[in-house]
Amino acid sequence: MKWIAFVLIISCLLLFPGCGSPDPGLEGEDTGPQASGESVEVDKGLFDVTITMPASMVDSENIEATVAEAKEQGIKEVVVNEDGSVTYRMSKSVHSQMMKDLKEGFHETVEDYKSGDEFASVKDIKYNKNLTSITLMVEKETFENSLDSFAVFGLGFVAMYYQLFDGIKADNIAVTIDIQDSATGEVFKIVTYPDDLETTD
């Protein structure tokens, strides 16, 4: 299934209207899930999971294609609500696969960060099952003299949305990222999202 692309497109629309490039250095501008007062609603029933996307996350111009794609991915029911929001009802197995694909996507991002050239300071990344705690091991001097803080933002972004689609209420979402000197083991910086979105530098 194409859940990773499907959810990340939706997430991009929610976090960055217009899907422009993020600037984690902007202060005083809350770009988190609660910024617009709207968030994904997830209701886990006995047999089904219902996810409602607010109107701000829906591509109203291509709604028919969105509905068709969702049904192709095994979603039982797609309802376009009067306020422009869209409600998806799916089996728990389909939702479970979606979350599995999101976790695999996060793992692939981690491996890319570790092995690629984009973030030279990153040496290793560890994280817990629910993506609430992440440890980013870096070469400290390189990290502090580069734009590798974007790696922190990228990891926090995906982890927040994993929690969101797993049914965590927007007000309760929290991702703590410990930035650790790979040479000494010292945690020299701790970032907590979404609280630090206003002050990340």
N, C-alpha and C positions, 0 to 999 in steps of 0.2 A: 504493500500500500504506500501511497505517497503522503503519509501523514506528516512527515517531517517538513516537507515543503508547504503543505496545506496549513499547518499550525504556525510555522515561522512567518508566512506571509501575513496571517491574521495578527500575529504578535507584533510584527513590524508596523502594521497599521495602527495598533493600539498604542504602542510606545512612541512611535514617531509618525505623526500624521504626515502623509506625503512620502514616507519612507526615505527621508533625507539622511545624510550621514550624521551620526550622533557626535556631539561635542561634550565629552564628560567634564570639560573644564568650566562649563557655564554655571555660575553661582546664582542662587535665588530663583532658579527656574525648575519647577518640579515636573519632570517628564515621566514619572512613575505611573503604575497602573491606576492609581487613584486620582491622577491629575485632572481627568475630565469628569470625575464623579461617576464614571461608568466602568464596569468590569465584567469579566466573564462570570456567569452564574452556573455552578455545577451542582446537580442534584443526583446523588447516588441512591437509587431505589433498590428494591429487593432483587429485581431481575434486569433492570435497565438503568442507564445513565443518561440524564438530560443535561445538555449544555446550551445555554442561551448566550449568543453573541449580541452585544449592544449595537445599535444602528451605526455607531462610529466605526465599527470594525467590519461592516458589511459593504461589499462592492455592489451597490444598488443598480449600477448600470449593467452589470453582468450577472444578475441574481439567478437567472435561469440556468446558466452554466455552472454557477456555484452549487445550486440544488442538485443538478444532474451529477456533478462530480462527487458530491457527498454520498449520494445514493449508490454510485458505482463502488464506493469504498465500504459499503455494507451498512450504512446508516439506515435504520428502519423508517424514520419519519423526519421530514424537514418542513417546518412551518415558518412562513414569513409573516411576522406579526404586524399589526397596524402601525406600531411606532417605528417600524423599520428594522427592528431586531429580528434575529433568526434563531429559532429553537431547533436543536438537533436531538433526536432520541435514538439511542443506539443500545445494543446489548452490552452487557458487562465485558464479554469477550472482545468485542470490537474496541471498546474503550481501553481495555487492558493492552491490546495490540498497539493502540495509539501511544500509550504511555511507554511501552517497550521501545517503540520506534524513536520516541523523543529522547529516551535515555541513551539509546545507541547513537543518536545524532550528537548528544552531548559528549559521549565518549570519543566519537570521531573528531569533534572540535578539539578536545583535550589532546589527542594524538597529533593533530595538525599543529597545535601550538608548540608541542614538545619537539617535533621533528622538523618543522618548517623554519624558514628564514625570517618570517615576518616579525617574530618576537624573540630576538636573539638571547635575551637574558633568561628566558624560561628554561629550566632544567627538568622539572617534574611537576606533576599536578596530582593531588589526591582529593577524593571527595567521598561523602557518605551516601547511603542508599537513597535518601530523600532529597538530596541536593540542597541541604540546608547549611552544610559546612564544607568549605573548600580550602585546601592548603596549596598555595602557589609558591613553589620553590624556585628562587631566581638567583642570578648573579647580581648581588645588591648594587654595585657601582654602575653596571650596565643598565639595570632597571631604572635607577634614579636619574640617569642621564640620557633617557630615551623616551619614546612614546609608548613604551610597553605597558603603561597603565591601561591602555585600550584592551589588553588581554583580560585584565581584571573586570572591566566593564562587560566585555563579551561573555565571560563565564557567568557573571551575576545576572545578566539579561536572560540567558537561556534557562538558568536555574530558577529564576522567578517565575517564568512562564511554565516550566515543568510543574511547579507547585500549584500555579493557578489552575491549570487544566486537570490537576489531580484532585481538585475540590477544596483547596485551601482558600479561605476567604481573603480577599485583597488586603484587609487590615491586618491579617495574621501572617502574611508572607514575610519571610526573613531569610536572607542568605548572608552568612558570615564568611568572609574570605581572609584568611591569614596569609600574609606575604612574608615568606621566610627566606633568610639568607642561606643559600644552599651550602655555603662553605662552613658557617658557624652554627647553623640551626636556630639562630636568633629570629624571632618574629618581630620585625621592625615596623610593621604597619598592619592594622586590622581595618578592613572595610566591611560595613554592614549595609546591604541593600534591602529595601529601597530607601532607608533613612539617609544614606550618604550620597544619594543621587544629586543633591543640591550642591555638595561640596567636594565631590571627587575631583582630584587633580592629577 
